[in-house]
Amino acid sequence: MSTQQTVRLQADEVEGSEALRIDSERASQLVDALNTDLAATQMLYHQLKKHHWNVEGAEFRDLHLFLGEAADEAEEFADELAERAQALGGAPVSSPSAISEQSPVEAEDENVYDIRTSLANDMQMYGDMIEMLRDHVALAERLNDPTTAHMLRENLIEVEDAAHHIEHYLEDDTLVVESAMQ
Protein backbone atom coordinates (compact mmCIF):
# COMPACT_ATOMS: atom_id res chain seq x y z
CA MET A 1 0.00 0.00 0.00
CA SER A 2 1.29 3.41 -0.92
CA THR A 3 2.30 5.81 1.83
CA GLN A 4 1.61 8.84 -0.36
CA GLN A 5 -1.19 10.89 1.14
CA THR A 6 -1.85 13.46 -1.58
CA VAL A 7 -5.32 13.05 -3.06
CA ARG A 8 -5.38 14.49 -6.56
CA LEU A 9 -9.13 14.10 -7.10
CA GLN A 10 -11.84 13.08 -4.66
CA ALA A 11 -13.90 10.17 -5.99
CA ASP A 12 -17.09 12.25 -5.98
CA GLU A 13 -15.56 15.33 -7.68
CA VAL A 14 -15.74 16.05 -11.39
CA GLU A 15 -13.61 18.78 -12.88
CA GLY A 16 -14.87 18.72 -16.45
CA SER A 17 -12.49 19.07 -19.37
CA GLU A 18 -11.29 22.29 -20.90
CA ALA A 19 -9.74 20.34 -23.79
CA LEU A 20 -13.04 18.56 -24.56
CA ARG A 21 -15.05 21.74 -23.90
CA ILE A 22 -17.30 20.05 -21.36
CA ASP A 23 -17.89 22.05 -18.19
CA SER A 24 -17.99 20.43 -14.77
CA GLU A 25 -21.79 20.55 -14.51
CA ARG A 26 -22.34 18.57 -17.73
CA ALA A 27 -19.33 16.37 -17.05
CA SER A 28 -20.66 15.52 -13.60
CA GLN A 29 -23.90 14.15 -15.05
CA LEU A 30 -22.01 12.20 -17.69
CA VAL A 31 -19.47 10.77 -15.25
CA ASP A 32 -22.25 9.69 -12.91
CA ALA A 33 -23.95 7.82 -15.79
CA LEU A 34 -20.63 6.34 -16.96
CA ASN A 35 -19.79 5.16 -13.46
CA THR A 36 -23.21 3.54 -13.14
CA ASP A 37 -22.58 1.78 -16.46
CA LEU A 38 -19.07 0.86 -15.31
CA ALA A 39 -20.31 -0.64 -12.04
CA ALA A 40 -23.01 -2.63 -13.86
CA THR A 41 -20.52 -3.81 -16.48
CA GLN A 42 -18.11 -4.97 -13.78
CA MET A 43 -20.91 -6.94 -12.11
CA LEU A 44 -21.84 -8.47 -15.46
CA TYR A 45 -18.21 -9.36 -16.15
CA HIS A 46 -17.85 -11.26 -12.88
CA GLN A 47 -21.14 -13.10 -13.31
CA LEU A 48 -20.26 -14.11 -16.88
CA LYS A 49 -16.84 -15.36 -15.75
CA LYS A 50 -18.50 -17.37 -12.98
CA HIS A 51 -20.77 -19.04 -15.54
CA HIS A 52 -17.85 -19.53 -17.96
CA TRP A 53 -15.95 -21.41 -15.22
CA ASN A 54 -18.90 -23.51 -14.06
CA VAL A 55 -20.81 -24.44 -17.22
CA GLU A 56 -21.27 -28.19 -17.77
CA GLY A 57 -23.37 -30.42 -19.96
CA ALA A 58 -23.90 -31.31 -23.59
CA GLU A 59 -23.55 -27.71 -24.77
CA PHE A 60 -20.46 -27.10 -22.61
CA ARG A 61 -18.05 -26.10 -25.36
CA ASP A 62 -20.29 -23.59 -27.14
CA LEU A 63 -21.50 -22.02 -23.90
CA HIS A 64 -18.02 -21.96 -22.38
CA LEU A 65 -16.67 -20.11 -25.43
CA PHE A 66 -19.66 -17.76 -25.66
CA LEU A 67 -19.51 -16.84 -21.97
CA GLY A 68 -15.75 -16.29 -22.15
CA GLU A 69 -16.11 -13.99 -25.16
CA ALA A 70 -19.01 -12.12 -23.56
CA ALA A 71 -16.94 -11.59 -20.40
CA ASP A 72 -14.03 -10.32 -22.51
CA GLU A 73 -16.37 -7.84 -24.25
CA ALA A 74 -17.64 -6.63 -20.86
CA GLU A 75 -14.07 -6.18 -19.62
CA GLU A 76 -13.15 -4.14 -22.71
CA PHE A 77 -16.23 -1.94 -22.33
CA ALA A 78 -15.46 -1.38 -18.64
CA ASP A 79 -12.05 -0.07 -19.66
CA GLU A 80 -13.62 2.29 -22.24
CA LEU A 81 -16.11 3.58 -19.68
CA ALA A 82 -13.41 4.21 -17.08
CA GLU A 83 -11.18 6.01 -19.55
CA ARG A 84 -14.05 8.22 -20.75
CA ALA A 85 -15.03 9.11 -17.16
CA GLN A 86 -11.42 10.10 -16.51
CA ALA A 87 -11.23 12.11 -19.75
CA LEU A 88 -14.29 14.07 -18.63
CA GLY A 89 -12.50 15.01 -15.41
CA GLY A 90 -13.99 12.41 -13.12
CA ALA A 91 -12.73 9.43 -11.17
CA PRO A 92 -13.88 6.03 -12.46
CA VAL A 93 -15.58 3.88 -9.84
CA SER A 94 -13.02 1.23 -8.97
CA SER A 95 -13.15 -0.28 -5.50
CA PRO A 96 -15.22 -3.45 -5.05
CA SER A 97 -17.39 -1.81 -2.41
CA ALA A 98 -18.05 1.29 -4.54
CA ILE A 99 -18.81 -0.88 -7.57
CA SER A 100 -21.30 -2.90 -5.54
CA GLU A 101 -22.92 0.26 -4.13
CA GLN A 102 -23.19 2.04 -7.49
CA SER A 103 -24.29 -0.91 -9.60
CA PRO A 104 -27.97 -0.90 -10.52
CA VAL A 105 -27.75 -4.64 -11.21
CA GLU A 106 -27.13 -7.35 -8.67
CA ALA A 107 -25.02 -10.39 -9.41
CA GLU A 108 -25.88 -13.93 -8.39
CA ASP A 109 -24.68 -15.26 -5.09
CA GLU A 110 -21.76 -17.70 -4.80
CA ASN A 111 -23.83 -20.83 -5.47
CA VAL A 112 -23.49 -22.68 -8.75
CA TYR A 113 -26.79 -23.06 -10.57
CA ASP A 114 -27.91 -25.10 -13.56
CA ILE A 115 -26.99 -23.43 -16.84
CA ARG A 116 -30.58 -22.48 -17.70
CA THR A 117 -30.88 -20.56 -14.43
CA SER A 118 -27.46 -18.98 -14.94
CA LEU A 119 -28.28 -17.88 -18.48
CA ALA A 120 -31.69 -16.56 -17.42
CA ASN A 121 -29.92 -14.49 -14.75
CA ASP A 122 -27.46 -13.23 -17.37
CA MET A 123 -30.30 -12.31 -19.74
CA GLN A 124 -32.03 -10.39 -16.93
CA MET A 125 -28.83 -8.46 -16.21
CA TYR A 126 -28.30 -7.74 -19.90
CA GLY A 127 -31.90 -6.51 -20.21
CA ASP A 128 -31.48 -4.12 -17.29
CA MET A 129 -28.27 -2.85 -18.84
CA ILE A 130 -29.90 -2.38 -22.26
CA GLU A 131 -32.53 -0.10 -20.74
CA MET A 132 -29.89 1.82 -18.78
CA LEU A 133 -27.58 2.23 -21.78
CA ARG A 134 -30.45 3.54 -23.90
CA ASP A 135 -31.20 6.13 -21.20
CA HIS A 136 -27.54 7.12 -21.00
CA VAL A 137 -27.21 7.48 -24.78
CA ALA A 138 -30.15 9.90 -24.63
CA LEU A 139 -28.54 11.75 -21.71
CA ALA A 140 -25.24 12.14 -23.56
CA GLU A 141 -27.10 13.44 -26.61
CA ARG A 142 -29.09 15.95 -24.49
CA LEU A 143 -25.82 17.15 -22.93
CA ASN A 144 -24.26 17.56 -26.39
CA ASP A 145 -21.60 14.89 -25.94
CA PRO A 146 -21.72 12.92 -29.19
CA THR A 147 -18.52 11.03 -28.33
CA THR A 148 -19.93 9.50 -25.16
CA ALA A 149 -23.24 8.83 -26.94
CA HIS A 150 -21.39 7.05 -29.76
CA MET A 151 -19.33 4.95 -27.34
CA LEU A 152 -22.43 3.89 -25.41
CA ARG A 153 -24.38 3.20 -28.61
CA GLU A 154 -21.55 1.01 -29.94
CA ASN A 155 -21.59 -1.05 -26.75
CA LEU A 156 -25.37 -1.21 -26.74
CA ILE A 157 -25.10 -3.10 -30.03
CA GLU A 158 -22.79 -5.66 -28.37
CA VAL A 159 -24.97 -5.96 -25.26
CA GLU A 160 -28.13 -6.48 -27.33
CA ASP A 161 -26.33 -9.07 -29.47
CA ALA A 162 -25.21 -11.02 -26.39
CA ALA A 163 -28.71 -10.88 -24.88
CA HIS A 164 -30.16 -12.13 -28.17
CA HIS A 165 -27.70 -15.06 -28.20
CA ILE A 166 -28.68 -15.99 -24.66
CA GLU A 167 -32.32 -15.86 -25.66
CA HIS A 168 -31.53 -18.44 -28.35
CA TYR A 169 -29.64 -20.65 -25.88
CA LEU A 170 -32.70 -20.63 -23.62
CA GLU A 171 -35.10 -21.84 -26.32
CA ASP A 172 -36.59 -25.27 -25.70
CA ASP A 173 -35.20 -26.81 -28.90
CA THR A 174 -32.22 -29.14 -28.33
CA LEU A 175 -30.27 -31.97 -29.90
CA VAL A 176 -29.98 -33.69 -26.53
CA VAL A 177 -32.21 -36.79 -26.39
CA GLU A 178 -34.88 -36.89 -23.73
CA SER A 179 -33.34 -39.80 -21.84
CA ALA A 180 -30.15 -37.81 -21.36
CA MET A 181 -32.04 -35.02 -19.66
CA GLN A 182 -33.40 -37.23 -16.86
Order of alpha helices (4+ residues) and beta strands (2+ residues): alpha-alpha-alpha-alpha-alpha
